[in-house]
C-alpha cells in the first residue's frame, strides 16, 4: 500500500503520522493536517520476493479498482477498525497485499508487514485438519470412521464409558462429539466459557473428553477447541511426531513456509492445535491456495484431492461446517458466491472462493468485538470488485437514477 502526499517542507512530519492514520486514528486528533498535503490510498502491485508467489495487477485479473479504493478509505478512516492485513490471490497470483499497524491480543503495538508472524488462532484448526488428511494419505490412519479410543490408549479409562466409546475421528473433525461444551456464549476470559478451564487444565485432552455426553455423536454441532487439541494428540500418537514437527516435514516444507511458531497449552506439553499457530499472511494465503488447487502446490500433491473435497463438504448436520472448515456464502447483488473458510479469533480469515479462483486473507485485532468486519469487507468491496460487470451495472443504475 502507498499513502502518497504532495511534497512540502513538513513532509517528514506527515510520514511520522502515517502509521497513526493507518491505525484508524484521525490526524485531526493530533492537530491540523499540514497545508499543501493530502492523503490518499494508491494501489501498488505486490512485490515479488522469491517466496513462491507470482504477483500481478488487480486490473489484469478482472478487478474493478473502485471498490478496492473505497475499502481502504474505510480502513484508514477507522470505519473498519483493527485491520492488520488484507491479501488477495486470484488465478494463483498475488494481486493485493496491504498491512496496517495495530495491537495484538496482549496489547503489544506492532507495525505489521509481510515478514511479521501473526497469530492465526483457530485458522490453526484448518491447518491441523490438513495434517490429519496427510496422515490418512500416508496410511497412518485408515479413515475417519475409526474410533478415537484406538488412537488414545493413555485415556483408556475414559472410553470404558459406552457413550465415549462411540466417538470417532469424524466426530472430532466436524465438531459433533456431543459433549457438554460452551465456547461461544461468553468471552474467553469468563470462567463460564469452557475454553477458560481448558486453558488452565494440566491435561487439556482429559478435561475435554471427560465432559458429560449430552447428545449422540454426529447429531449436532457444538464448537469445541478441545476436540481440535485432541486431534493433535491423535496425530502425534500415530506419526511419532508432534503436529508442528509433522507439519514441518509434510506441509510447510512443500509450501516453502520457513517461519512460524506453534505454542503449547498451559501444561507445557500439549501442542495447541486448536489455535496456537502463527504464520506470515503470505503463508496463510499459500495454505488457502493449496486447498483451492485440490491439495497441490506446484508439482507436489501435498494432501490428496479426495481429502480436500471431503473436508470442505458439510459434515455437521445442523451447521455449515466441514472438517475444521466453515462453509460460508455471500450475496452480491443477488448473486450467491460460496466459499469455505478458516476462521480465527480477532479477525483472522482464510477465505477460499473456488467460483472466482480466489483466496482472500485477513488478519486483525478485533479481540474485544462480537463481530468481525471481514465479511463486510469481502462481501461489500472485494467480491464486488471481482465481479466488475455487477459493479458496472450498479454504477449505471445509480447514474440512471439521477436523470430527471
N, C-alpha and C positions, 0 to 999 in steps of 0.2 A: 504494500500500500504506500502511496505517496501522498503526503499532505503538503501541497505546494503553497508558497507565499510569494507575493511580489517582493523584490529586494528593497530594503530600506536600511538606514543606519541602525535600526533596532531589530534587524532580522535575527541576530543571535539570541535576543531575549525571547522572541517568538519560539525559537527552536527548543528552549528550555520549557516552554509552556505546552508544547505539542503533546507530550505524554499525558499531561493532565487532561487536555481536551479529548484525547483518545480514550481516557478512562471515564468519559462522560461528565467531567467537571467543567462547568461553563467558564470560559475565560472571563466573563463579566464578573465572576466572583473575585477575581484577582485584580480587577481594575479594567479600564477601557482597553480595547484592542488597539495596539499602536497604529497611528494613522498610516494610510497607504498600504495596509496589509490585509489580505483576505485569505481565508482558509477554504479549501475545497478538497474533496476526495478525487484523486486521479488514479484511474486503474493502470496497473503495470503488469505485464506478463511475469509470472513467477520465474525465479532464477533456476537454471539447471545446475545441480550440484554434484552430479555423478552418483546419486543415491538410488538410481533406478527409475526415476520419474523423468519422462519427457514432458516438456512444458509447451504451452501454446496460448494463443489469444482467445479470449471468450468468443469474440465475433466469428472466429474461424470454426467454432464448434457449436454454432447455432444459437448463441445467446443474444438477447437484446440488452444492451448495456444500461438502459434507462432504469429498470427495476433494481439493478445492482447498485447504481449510484444512490438511488433512494434508500436502499437498505443501509448503506454505510453512513449516509447522512443521519439516519435514525440511531445508528450505533454511536456515532460521535456526539450527538446531542443528548444522549442518555435515555432516549425513548426505549431502546433495547439495552438495558444496563448489564454490566458484568460479563461481557463477551470477551473471551481471551483469544479465540482464533476462529476463522472460517476458511475452509478449503473446499474447492470443487474440482472433481475429476470427471471428465467426460471423454468418451471414446478412448479411455485409457491414458488420457493426457491431463496433467495438472494445469488447470486454466485459471485458477484463482487461489491466492494464498495471502491472508491478512492476519496480523497479530496486533493485540492491544494489551497494554499493561493492566494489572488488576491484582486482586487479593486471592490467596489460596484459602483453603478451609481452616487453616490455623492462623490466619490473619497476616501472613507474610506478603508484602507487596513485591511483585515480580514484573519486570519488563519482558513479557513473553516474546519469544521469537522462534524461528524454525528449529533451533537447537535445544530449546527448553523442554525438558521432560514434563509432562502434565499428568496428574492423577486421572486415570481412566474411570475409577470407581467401578460401577457394575458393568461397564463395557468389558471388564475382565471376564465376566461370566460367558460372554460370547466367544472370547478367545479360548477359554477353558473348554468350552463345548467343542471347538475345533480340535483341541488336543485329544479329547475322548474319541472323536472321529478318526484321528490319525492312529490312535491305539487300536481301534477296530480294524482299520485298514491293514495294520501290521500283524493282525491275528492275536494281539494281546488280550482282547475281549471278543467274544464270539458275536454278540449282538446286544441290542438294547433291552431284550426281554429277560436277560439274566437277573436273578435275584441279587440284591446288593449284599446279602449275607454271605454270598460266595466270594466276595472281594474283601470283606471286613471281618476277618477272623478275630481280631482283637476286641470286637464288640459282640462276640457270640452270645453273651448273656442277654443282650437286648433282643436278639432275634428268637429267643425262646417264647416271646410274646407272639402269638399267632398273627395278630394284626401287623406287627412289624416285619414278620417273615414274608408278608405279601409284597413288600416293597421291591420294585425292580428299578433297573437303571433308567428306563424311560420315565418313570415317575419323578425321579430327581431332576432329570433334564427338562421336563415340562412343567415343573413346579406343581405337581398334582399328587404329592405324597400323602395328603390327608391328615397331616399333623397339625396340632393346635399351634398357631403362629400368627402374630400380628406385627408386621414390619412397616405398614403404610399409614396407619391411623395417627400415630404420634411421632413427634420429632425423634431423631436418633439419639438425642441426649436425654430423652424421657425414659424413666425406668419402666413405664408401661409398654415400651417398644421391645419386642422380643430380641431385636438386634443388640440392644443395650446390654443384656445379660450374656448374649453370645460373645460379645467383645471381651467381657470380663472373665469368661469361663476359663478354667485351667484345662478343659478338654472340650473345645467347641463342637466337635463331632458328636461326642456322647451327649452333650447338652441338647443338640438338635434332635437326635434320634430318640432320646428319652421323653420328648414331648408327647402328650397323650394323642392317640389316634382318634380323630373326630369325624372322619369321612373315609369311605372306601377309596383306596388308592386309584387314581386315574379318573375320578369323577368330578373334581372341582379344582380350580386354580387358586393357589394361595402363594403369594410372593414370599420367598424364604431363602435368604442368603446362606443359611446354614446348609441347605441342600447342595449349594454350589461348592461350599468348602468340603463337604463330604465327597463330592465328585473328584476334587483334587487329591484327596487321600486314596480314593479308588485307583486313580491314575498312578499314583506313587507305588501302590502295592503291586499293580500288575506290571509296571515298567521297571521297577527298581530305581527309579529316578523321581525326584520331586518335580512338580509341574513346571517350575521355572527351568530346571535342567533339561527336561524333556522338550520344552518349547525352544530352548537354545539350539538344540540339535535338529529338530524336525519341523520347526515352524519359523523361528526367527532367522536362522542361517539361510534358508532358501529365499527369504524375503529381504535379505541384507539389512536386517534390523540389528544394529550393533550397540545401541544404547537403550537401556531400560532398567527399571528397578521393580522388584516384586516383594512386597512386605509380608510379614508373618503375623499371626494372631498374637494375642497377649501372652499365650503360653510359651512363645518364643520358638515353637517347633512347627506348628501347623501353618502351612502356606496359605495366604489369604487369597484363595481362588474365587472368592465372591466379590472382591473389589480392590485388591491390593496392587494392581499393575499400573505402572507409569510408563508412558510412551511419548515420543515426539508426535505431534499431529500428522506429519507426513507418513509416519509409520502406522498410525491408526488408519489412515487412508489406504495404505497398502493392504491392510487386513480386509477392509471393505472391498477393495478391488479383487483380492484373491477370491472372495465369495462370488462377486459379480462374474468372474471368469470361470465359475464352476470348479473352484479349488485349484486352479492352475496359476502359476506365476512364471512368466516367460515360458521356458521349455520344460518346467518342472511341475508335475502333478503333486502338489504339496498335501492335499487332502482330497479324497475321492469325490467326484461329482455326485455320486449317489448320496454321500453324507451331507453335502451341501443342500441337495434337494430335500432330503428328509428333515434337515434342521430348520428349514425356512417354511415348511408346511405347518399348518395349525395342528398342534399336538395336544393342547389343552381343550377340553370340550366346551368350555364356557368363557374363553378369552382368546384374543388374537395373539397367541404365543406358541412358538415352535420349541426347539431345543436351545434354550437360553438366548433366543432372539425374539424381539417384539415384532408383530406384524401390524403395520400402520398404513393408512390410506389418507390421501389429500384430495380435496375437491377444488379444482381450479377452473372457474367459470363453467361449472357444470361437468367438467371432465374429471374422472376419478383416476388418480395416479397412485399405484400401490408401491409400498416399499417394505423392506424388513430392516430392523434397526437394532443396533447395540446401544443401550442407554445407561448412563451413569449419573449418579447424584451430582447436582450442582450445575448441570448443563453440558454433559459430555455425551456426544452422539456420533454414531457412525450410521448414516442413512445409506442404504443400497437401493437404487431405483432402477430395476432392470429395463423397464419400458423405455427409459431415456438414456440407457447406457451410462449411468451417472452414480457417483459416490459423493456424498457431502458430509464433511466432518465439522463439528462444532466442539470447542472446549469453552468452559465458562466458570464463573464463580458465584452462581445464584444459589448458594448453600442455605440461605435463610428464606428462600422463596418456595411457595407451594406450587408454583407454575414455572415453566421454562419458556423462554422466548424463541427457542429454536424452531418449534412448529410454525410459529407465525412468520419467522424469517424465511423458512424454507417455503411454506405454502404461499405466502403473500408476495414474496420477492423472487426467490431463486427459481421456483418452478414456473412462475410467470415469465421470468427472463428466458427460461429454457424452452418455452412454448411461444416463440415470437409471433406466430400467426394469431394466437389468442390475444397477446399483448397489443398487436396492431389493430385487431378488431375492437378491443376495448377503447383504444385511443380514438379510433374513427367514430365509435358510438358516442364518446364523450364530446368530440368535436361537433358531431351532428346535432347533439342536444343543445348546443349553444346557438344554432342557427334559428332566427326568429320564424 
